[in-house]
């Protein structure tokens, strides 16, 4: 397994070897996937909260 600082060193080496045009889409992909996973997590929390709120406020 890689230690975090080893991964950072590998990334740093890759960044130096990559041109800017190759690096930008790469970082963009990381940012987008991070945002999508955070968004999905947030939506799941919101849905769970609203469903439980809805059921707790229903008069059966």
C-alpha positions as CSV (number, residue, x, y, z in Angstrom):
1,X,0.0,0.0,0.0
2,X,1.1,3.5,-0.7
3,X,1.5,6.0,2.2
4,X,-0.1,9.4,1.5
5,X,3.1,11.2,1.2
6,X,4.3,8.7,-1.4
7,X,1.1,9.3,-3.4
8,X,1.7,13.0,-3.2
9,X,5.3,12.5,-4.4
10,X,4.1,10.4,-7.3
11,X,1.4,13.0,-8.2
12,X,4.1,15.8,-7.9
13,X,6.3,13.8,-10.3
14,X,3.5,13.2,-12.7
15,X,2.5,16.9,-12.6
16,X,6.0,17.9,-13.5
17,X,6.1,15.4,-16.4
18,X,2.6,16.3,-17.6
19,X,1.9,19.4,-19.7
20,X,-0.7,21.9,-18.5
21,X,-3.2,20.7,-21.1
22,X,-3.0,17.2,-19.8
23,X,-3.1,18.2,-16.2
24,X,-6.2,20.5,-16.4
25,X,-8.7,17.7,-17.4
26,X,-7.1,15.4,-14.9
27,X,-7.7,17.8,-12.0
28,X,-11.1,18.7,-13.4
29,X,-12.1,15.0,-13.3
30,X,-11.0,14.8,-9.7
31,X,-13.0,17.9,-8.7
32,X,-16.1,16.8,-10.7
33,X,-16.1,13.2,-9.2
34,X,-15.6,14.7,-5.7
35,X,-18.4,17.1,-6.2
36,X,-20.7,14.4,-7.6
37,X,-20.1,12.0,-4.7
38,X,-20.6,14.9,-2.2
39,X,-23.8,15.9,-4.0
40,X,-25.1,12.3,-4.0
41,X,-24.3,12.0,-0.3
42,X,-26.1,15.3,0.4
43,X,-29.1,14.3,-1.7
44,X,-29.3,11.0,0.2
45,X,-29.2,12.8,3.5
46,X,-31.9,15.3,2.4
47,X,-34.1,12.5,1.1
48,X,-33.7,10.5,4.2
49,X,-34.5,13.5,6.4
50,X,-37.5,14.7,4.4
51,X,-39.0,11.2,4.2
52,X,-38.7,10.7,8.0
53,X,-40.0,14.2,8.6
54,X,-43.0,13.5,6.3
55,X,-43.8,10.2,8.0
56,X,-43.4,11.7,11.5
57,X,-45.8,14.6,10.7
58,X,-48.5,12.4,9.1
59,X,-51.6,11.8,11.0
60,X,-52.5,8.2,10.5
